[in-house]
């Protein structure tokens, strides 16, 4: 019955174009088209009281937990001799908001979001959609096949795990250390606090020798400071790799068997 439903979705369903695009993205045609469509509806598109069940927030909540578990298991098996501190830092580098936003952008999820949202797309919507997509896949095919998808089609394609080992993403710490070594004065200022998507958002600026070198907005003040620090380091010309995730240089070979593709 699931096979017939997939055939129907691929050839006849009113959203067959979405079904075909999803197959290219996730490797199979979904049975539950409504679920996958919902993964790309951001809450800012809705203004009615029904918005809580008409956007991707619940799927994002589920996908966040599933993705974190998959990454934790992947790292646990990949680094059998590493301690908890190393594993925690590595997981944080992979599942943090900026990383997921960057991965989702490379995956082309902005094109899916553009089809179902009338609001202006923000970078944070990309990572949210990736988590929601993982949540939808988990409901559709269960944990094991979702794990295969995340490892093969996300981690391997868009991350260089070995480069990530030595990649330092604590830009505030790096900038503070650089300023200390070079006798520079540094100061962080909260320029504004305002409401966005019904939540508090912070605009933070970083000053080096009283010159504003970087600003950033985020729902979390510490995250805004990190992003502002990254921009300041770019302005100073001291940021290696131009920030962001380290580039993918090679595809790893893993021991898992290949997942069988579904029509």
C-alpha positions in Angstrom: 0.0 0.0 0.0 2.9 2.4 0.8 4.4 1.6 -2.5 1.2 2.4 -4.4 0.8 5.6 -2.4 4.3 6.7 -3.4 3.5 6.0 -7.0 0.4 8.0 -6.7 2.2 10.9 -5.1 4.9 10.9 -7.7 2.7 10.7 -10.8 -0.8 11.9 -9.9 -0.9 13.8 -6.6 -1.7 17.6 -6.9 1.7 18.2 -5.3 3.5 15.7 -7.6 6.1 18.4 -8.4 6.9 18.7 -4.8 7.1 14.9 -4.5 9.6 14.7 -7.3 11.7 17.5 -5.9 11.6 15.8 -2.5 12.8 12.5 -4.0 15.9 14.3 -5.3 16.4 15.9 -1.9 15.8 12.9 0.5 16.2 9.9 -1.8 12.6 8.6 -1.8 9.0 9.7 -2.6 7.2 10.4 0.7 3.9 8.7 1.5 2.7 11.6 3.8 2.9 14.6 1.4 1.1 16.9 3.8 3.7 16.2 6.5 6.6 17.1 4.2 4.8 20.2 2.9 4.3 21.4 6.4 8.0 21.1 7.1 8.5 24.2 4.9 5.7 26.4 6.3 7.2 29.0 8.7 5.1 30.3 11.6 5.6 33.9 10.3 3.3 33.1 7.4 0.3 32.6 9.7 -1.6 35.2 11.7 -4.6 33.1 13.0 -4.9 31.1 16.2 -4.5 27.9 14.2 -0.9 28.8 13.3 0.5 26.4 15.9 -0.7 23.3 13.9 -0.2 24.9 10.5 3.6 25.6 10.6 6.8 23.6 11.0 7.5 24.4 14.6 6.4 21.0 16.0 8.3 19.2 13.3 11.3 21.4 14.1 11.0 20.5 17.8 11.0 16.8 16.9 13.8 17.1 14.2 16.0 19.0 16.6 15.9 16.1 19.1 16.3 13.4 16.4 19.2 15.2 14.7 21.0 15.7 18.0 20.7 12.0 18.8 21.9 10.9 15.4 24.9 13.2 15.5 25.7 12.1 19.1 25.6 8.4 18.1 27.6 9.1 14.9 30.4 10.8 16.9 30.3 8.2 19.7 31.0 5.5 17.2 33.5 7.5 15.1 35.6 8.6 18.0 35.7 5.6 20.4 38.7 6.9 22.3 37.6 10.5 22.7 36.2 11.9 26.0 32.8 13.5 26.6 34.1 17.0 26.4 35.4 16.5 22.8 32.2 14.8 21.7 30.1 17.6 23.2 32.1 20.3 21.4 32.0 18.4 18.1 28.2 17.9 18.4 27.8 21.6 19.2 29.8 22.6 16.1 27.5 20.5 13.9 24.0 21.2 15.3 24.4 24.8 16.3 22.1 27.3 14.5 24.7 28.9 12.2 25.9 25.5 11.0 22.4 24.2 10.3 21.6 27.5 8.5 24.7 27.1 6.3 24.0 23.4 5.5 20.4 24.0 4.7 21.4 26.8 2.3 23.8 24.5 0.5 21.0 21.9 0.3 18.8 24.5 -1.5 16.0 24.5 1.1 15.5 28.2 0.4 13.8 27.2 -2.8 11.3 25.0 -0.9 10.7 27.7 1.6 10.1 30.3 -1.1 7.2 28.2 -2.5 5.2 28.2 0.8 5.9 31.4 2.6 4.8 34.9 1.7 7.2 36.5 4.2 10.8 37.6 3.6 13.1 34.6 4.1 15.6 34.9 6.9 18.7 32.8 7.3 17.4 31.2 10.5 14.4 29.9 8.7 16.8 27.6 6.7 18.1 25.7 9.8 14.6 25.5 11.2 13.4 23.9 7.9 16.2 21.4 8.0 15.3 20.3 11.5 11.6 20.1 10.4 12.6 18.0 7.4 14.5 15.6 9.6 11.4 15.4 11.9 9.2 14.6 8.9 11.6 11.9 7.6 11.7 10.4 11.1 7.9 10.1 11.2 7.8 8.7 7.7 10.6 6.0 7.9 11.7 5.7 11.5 15.0 6.3 13.3 17.4 4.0 11.4 16.6 5.2 7.9 16.6 8.8 9.2 20.1 8.2 10.6 21.2 6.9 7.2 19.8 10.0 5.5 21.5 12.4 7.9 24.9 10.7 7.7 24.9 10.1 3.9 23.1 13.1 2.6 23.9 15.7 5.2 27.0 15.1 7.2 29.1 13.5 4.5 28.0 15.9 1.7 28.2 19.2 3.6 30.8 18.7 6.4 34.4 17.8 6.5 34.4 16.1 9.9 38.2 16.0 10.1 38.6 19.7 9.5 35.9 20.3 12.0 38.0 18.6 14.7 40.4 21.5 14.8 38.0 24.2 13.7 37.6 26.8 16.4 34.1 28.4 16.2 34.4 30.5 19.4 35.0 33.8 17.6 34.5 35.9 20.7 37.3 34.1 22.5 39.6 34.4 19.5 38.9 38.1 19.1 39.5 38.7 22.9 42.8 36.9 22.7 43.9 38.8 19.6 43.1 42.1 21.2 44.9 41.2 24.3 48.0 40.1 22.4 48.0 43.3 20.3 47.2 45.8 23.0 43.7 46.7 21.6 40.7 47.7 23.6 37.5 45.7 23.0 33.9 46.3 24.1 30.6 44.7 23.4 27.4 46.8 23.4 23.8 45.8 23.2 22.5 48.4 20.7 18.9 47.4 20.8 16.4 44.9 22.1 13.3 44.4 20.1 10.5 42.0 19.3 10.7 39.6 16.3 8.4 36.7 15.7 6.9 37.4 19.2 10.4 36.9 20.8 13.1 39.2 22.2 15.9 39.8 19.7 19.2 41.5 20.4 21.4 43.8 18.2 24.9 43.6 19.5 28.0 45.6 18.3 31.6 45.0 19.0 34.1 47.9 19.2 37.8 47.6 18.9 39.7 50.8 19.9 36.3 52.6 19.9 35.7 51.7 16.3 32.6 49.6 15.5 33.8 46.6 13.5 30.9 44.2 13.6 27.2 44.0 14.4 24.7 41.1 14.6 21.2 40.3 15.5 20.0 37.2 17.2 17.4 35.9 19.7 20.3 34.9 22.0 22.6 37.6 23.1 25.7 35.3 23.3 25.0 34.1 19.8 24.8 37.7 18.6 28.1 38.4 20.2 29.7 35.4 18.5 28.4 36.5 15.1 29.5 40.1 15.7 32.9 38.9 16.7 33.2 36.8 13.5 32.3 39.9 11.4 34.8 42.0 13.3 37.6 39.4 12.7 36.7 39.4 9.0 37.0 43.2 9.0 40.4 43.0 10.7 41.6 40.4 8.3 42.4 37.9 11.0 39.8 35.2 10.4 41.0 32.1 8.6 38.7 30.4 6.1 36.4 33.5 6.0 34.4 32.1 8.9 31.5 29.5 8.7 32.0 25.8 8.4 35.3 24.4 7.1 34.9 23.4 3.4 34.2 19.8 2.4 37.4 18.4 0.9 36.6 14.7 0.7 33.7 12.3 1.1 34.2 9.8 3.9 33.6 6.1 3.5 31.5 4.7 6.3 30.8 1.1 7.3 27.0 1.3 7.1 25.3 -0.4 4.1 23.7 1.8 1.5 20.1 2.7 2.2 17.7 1.3 -0.4 16.0 4.0 -2.4 12.2 4.0 -2.8 10.2 5.2 -5.7 
